[in-house]
């Protein structure tokens, strides 16, 4: 049978063990934060590069669309002129 004294002793040992195992040192936390910050810096650098590339691609696409719009009118006029010059076959 467990006596009150042995139960109290067991409870104190368990509480002491739990309190010691749950502590993280400031140094450990700082190391972990530094690792995460390094990863974040890398992701931000990749994001900046990707954003720059996407902006350049968007500008190229807008330029291509402007050129296509300009050519569409010329093609339409040439098709109309070619259709007017065609003679029906008899």
C-alpha positions in Angstrom: 0.0 0.0 0.0 1.2 3.5 -0.8 1.6 5.7 2.1 0.9 9.4 2.1 4.6 10.1 2.6 5.7 8.0 -0.4 2.8 9.4 -2.5 3.9 12.9 -1.7 7.5 12.0 -2.5 6.5 10.4 -5.8 4.4 13.5 -6.7 7.3 15.8 -6.0 9.7 13.8 -8.1 7.2 13.6 -11.0 6.4 17.4 -10.8 10.1 18.2 -10.7 10.9 16.0 -13.7 8.1 17.5 -15.7 9.1 21.0 -14.9 12.7 20.4 -15.9 11.9 18.7 -19.2 9.5 21.4 -20.5 12.1 24.3 -20.3 13.8 25.5 -23.4 16.9 27.6 -23.1 17.1 31.1 -24.6 20.1 30.0 -26.6 18.1 27.1 -28.2 15.2 29.3 -29.0 17.5 31.9 -30.6 19.1 29.2 -32.7 15.8 28.0 -33.9 14.6 31.5 -34.7 17.8 32.2 -36.6 17.2 29.1 -38.7 13.7 30.0 -39.5 14.7 33.6 -40.3 17.4 32.3 -42.7 14.8 30.2 -44.5 12.4 33.2 -44.7 15.1 35.4 -46.2 15.7 32.7 -48.8 12.0 32.5 -49.7 11.8 36.3 -49.9 14.7 36.4 -52.3 13.1 33.8 -54.5 9.8 35.7 -54.3 11.6 38.9 -55.5 13.2 37.1 -58.4 9.9 35.4 -59.4 8.0 38.7 -59.1 10.5 40.4 -61.4 10.3 37.6 -63.9 6.5 37.7 -63.9 6.4 41.5 -64.4 8.8 41.2 -67.3 6.7 38.4 -68.8 3.5 40.5 -68.4 5.2 43.5 -70.1 6.2 41.2 -73.0 2.7 39.8 -73.3 1.2 43.3 -73.4 3.7 44.3 -76.1 2.8 41.2 -78.1 -0.9 41.9 -77.8 -0.4 45.5 -79.0 1.5 44.3 -82.1 -1.1 41.6 -82.8 -3.9 44.2 -82.6 -2.0 46.4 -85.0 -1.5 43.5 -87.5 -5.2 42.4 -87.3 -6.4 45.5 -89.1 -3.8 45.1 -91.8 -4.7 41.4 -92.3 -8.4 42.3 -92.5 -7.7 45.0 -95.2 -5.5 42.6 -97.2 -8.2 39.8 -97.1 -10.9 42.3 -98.3 -8.6 43.4 -101.1 -7.9 39.9 -102.1 -11.6 38.9 -102.1 -12.4 41.9 -104.2 -9.8 40.9 -106.8 -11.0 37.3 -107.1 -13.1 36.6 -110.1 -15.8 34.0 -110.0 -15.1 31.0 -112.2 -17.5 30.3 -114.9 
